[in-house]
Amino acid sequence: MVDEAAREAYRSAWEGWTRQLERVHAALLEGEAMTPDRLKGLLNREARAKRAYDAARLRLLGIDEGADALPPDGENPFR
């Protein structure tokens, strides 16, 4: 079973990332006016929030962050 701390960290990271993603969509898809420096800051915040979400997701799943997704030779580990 998943521990409560990992669950809460995941929820918090998910909510933080989706908030930033909504702002990015507003700027890029809905045409919200934004200066280049504000857009750069927005994209940086979204990228940091995504990294935090990815790390929290791995913790939730019990996957070591340092582990490679695939074996070095690129073979499917589930065959």
C-alpha positions as CSV (number, residue, x, y, z in Angstrom):
1,M,0.0,0.0,0.0
2,V,1.1,3.6,-0.6
3,D,2.1,5.7,2.3
4,E,0.1,8.8,3.0
5,A,3.1,11.2,2.6
6,A,3.8,9.9,-0.9
7,R,0.1,10.2,-1.7
8,E,-0.1,13.8,-0.5
9,A,3.1,14.7,-2.3
10,Y,1.7,13.3,-5.5
11,R,-1.6,15.2,-5.2
12,S,0.1,18.4,-4.4
13,A,2.6,18.1,-7.3
14,W,-0.3,17.1,-9.7
15,E,-2.3,20.1,-8.6
16,G,0.7,22.5,-8.9
17,W,1.6,21.2,-12.4
18,T,-2.0,21.4,-13.7
19,R,-2.3,25.0,-12.5
20,Q,0.9,25.9,-14.3
21,L,-0.2,24.0,-17.4
22,E,-3.6,25.8,-17.4
23,R,-1.6,29.1,-17.5
24,V,0.6,27.9,-20.3
25,H,-2.6,26.9,-22.3
26,A,-4.1,30.3,-21.6
27,A,-1.1,32.0,-23.0
28,L,-0.4,29.7,-26.0
29,L,-3.9,28.4,-27.0
30,E,-6.2,31.2,-25.9
31,G,-3.9,34.0,-26.8
32,E,-3.6,35.6,-23.4
33,A,-1.3,38.7,-23.8
34,M,2.1,38.2,-22.2
35,T,5.5,39.8,-22.6
36,P,8.3,37.6,-23.7
37,D,10.0,37.7,-20.2
38,R,6.7,36.7,-18.5
39,L,6.2,33.9,-21.0
40,K,9.7,32.6,-20.3
41,G,9.0,32.7,-16.6
42,L,5.7,30.9,-17.1
43,L,7.4,28.2,-19.1
44,N,10.1,27.8,-16.5
45,R,7.6,27.4,-13.7
46,E,5.6,24.8,-15.7
47,A,8.8,22.9,-16.4
48,R,9.8,22.9,-12.7
49,A,6.3,21.9,-11.7
50,K,6.4,19.0,-14.2
51,R,9.7,17.8,-12.8
52,A,8.2,17.9,-9.3
53,Y,5.2,15.9,-10.5
54,D,7.4,13.3,-12.2
55,A,9.5,12.9,-9.1
56,A,6.3,12.6,-6.9
57,R,4.8,10.1,-9.3
58,L,7.9,7.9,-9.2
59,R,7.9,8.0,-5.4
60,L,4.2,7.0,-5.4
61,L,4.9,4.1,-7.7
62,G,8.0,3.0,-5.7
63,I,10.4,3.6,-8.5
64,D,13.9,4.7,-7.9
65,E,14.4,8.1,-9.6
66,G,18.0,7.1,-10.6
67,A,16.8,3.9,-12.4
68,D,16.8,4.0,-16.1
69,A,13.4,3.5,-17.8
70,L,14.9,0.8,-20.1
71,P,17.8,-1.5,-19.8
72,P,21.0,0.0,-21.3
73,D,20.7,-2.2,-24.4
74,G,17.2,-0.8,-25.0
75,E,15.4,-4.2,-24.8
76,N,11.9,-4.4,-23.4
77,P,12.3,-5.6,-19.8
78,F,8.7,-7.0,-19.8
79,R,9.2,-9.7,-22.5
